[in-house]
Amino acid sequence: MNIGCHGLVWTGTFDAEGIRRAVEKTAQAGFDLIEFPLMDPFSFDVTAAKDALAEHGLAVSASLGLSEATDITSADPAVVAAGEALLIRAVDVLAELGGEHFCGVIYSAMRKYMEPATPEGVASSRAVVGRVADHAAARGVRVALEVVNRYETNVLNTGRQALAYLAEVDRPNLGVHLDTYHMNIEESDMFQPVLDTSALLQYVHIGESHRGYLGTGSVDFDTFFKALGRIGYGGPIVFESFSSAVVAEDLSRMLGIWRNLWTDGDELGAHANRFIRDRLIAVDSIRLH
């Protein structure tokens, strides 16, 4: 199991300098893995990332959220094609970096929709995700669909919705990505969704209810980690937090980061690493009871 950190904890700019900073800070905080946000995989400096990862001995994953211009639920074929091209390139970048897990809001735009998803839009999404999964399988990459709240998609808001979506696509390397921040908004509790998705759960984000320090909000982490222990989850567990003091201005607006709950990423990251590992140790001790 790799304990990781999202690159946006350290920087909002992923040029060569930003990549090196994010990797170095992730390693210094004690994590095993860094998750790169590949919002523009066409300009991502693969060489700089490979060198930094090798220097600091970190594993790597990648995520992104589609935009209105790349929304694969769109009725505009050109927009859908742009989204598919973006996802294919992101998979290729991750494969070049030696990563195995590609995840995020990669089945629709990451935005607030003002109407329900249409059957045609969901069908388009499934078709593209199926082709992306096939491409990823050939590159040794697993693809996990992140279940997020109603203000960031109109397609997948619960684990059970993700299971229904995946049953229609039916690819062996496709799975579910759960995020405690979003679960705390949409799910009935923090235990049952983990059990429901256990066979397909590939990736986990750990985030607090207000996106700040873990343990200072309303997320029931104790129950969530017990659920992970119950199913024997062994995939990546990645800390995610955002502050407009670090994250790029346009992304801060999209995520609704209207107030800063932290400014020191070093302290925040080190605390999160300890928090996650302490709960995994505690859950493992249950077998001795």
C-alpha positions, 0 to 999 in steps of 0.5 A, a space after each residue: 500500500 502506498 500512502 501519497 499526497 496530491 501535488 497541489 498541496 505543494 504548488 499550483 504550477 507544474 512546470 519543471 520547477 514546480 514538479 521538482 518542488 512537489 516531488 521533493 516536498 512529498 518525499 520530505 513529508 514522508 509519503 510514498 507516492 505523489 499524485 500529479 494533476 494532469 490538467 494539461 498533459 500535453 505540456 507536462 514535462 515528463 523528463 523533469 518528473 521522471 528525474 525527480 521521481 527517481 531522485 526521491 524514490 517516489 511512486 506516481 499516480 495521476 488525476 484530472 478533471 475534465 472542463 466544459 471544453 473537454 466534457 465527454 458527456 457533451 452533445 458536441 462531437 468536437 468537445 467529446 473528441 477533445 476530451 478523449 484526446 486529453 484522457 489518452 494523452 494523460 494515460 500516456 504521460 502516466 505510463 511514461 512515468 511508470 505509474 499504474 493508477 489514473 483517476 479523477 473526474 474523467 467521465 464528465 466536466 468537473 463543474 456544477 451542472 444546472 440540469 441532470 445528465 442526459 441518457 445520451 450524455 452518459 452513453 457518450 461518457 461510457 463509450 469514451 471511458 471504455 476506449 480510454 480503459 482499453 488504451 490504458 490496459 495496453 499501457 499497464 494502467 488502471 483507471 478509477 472513476 472518482 465519485 464526487 459531490 453534486 456540485 462537481 458532476 451530475 453523473 457519479 455522486 455515490 459509490 452505487 452509481 459508480 458501480 452501475 456505470 461500470 457494469 455497463 462499461 465492463 472493463 477489467 482495469 476500470 474501478 472506483 475512486 472514493 474520496 472522503 470529502 465527497 462521501 461526507 456530502 453525498 453518502 449515508 455513512 462512511 462504512 457501507 460505500 466501501 463495502 459496496 465498492 470493495 471488489 472494484 475499489 482501486 483508489 482512495 482520497 483522504 480529505 477533510 470536510 473543509 479541505 483543511 487539516 485532517 481530524 479538524 472537521 466532520 469526516 468520520 475517519 475512524 469508521 472509514 479506515 475500519 471499512 478499508 481494513 474490513 475489505 483488506 484494501 491495499 491500493 493507494 491512499 492519497 491525501 488531498 487538500 487545497 488552499 488558494 495560498 498555493 493552488 492556482 487562482 483559476 483552480 481555486 475558483 473552480 473548487 470554491 476555495 474562498 477561505 484558507 485553512 492553511 498556508 504551510 504545506 510542509 506542516 499540513 503534509 507531515 501531519 496528514 502523513 502521520 494521521 493516515 499511517 496512525 489510523 492504518 496501524 490502529 485498524 490493523 491492531 483490531 486483529 489482535 482483539 
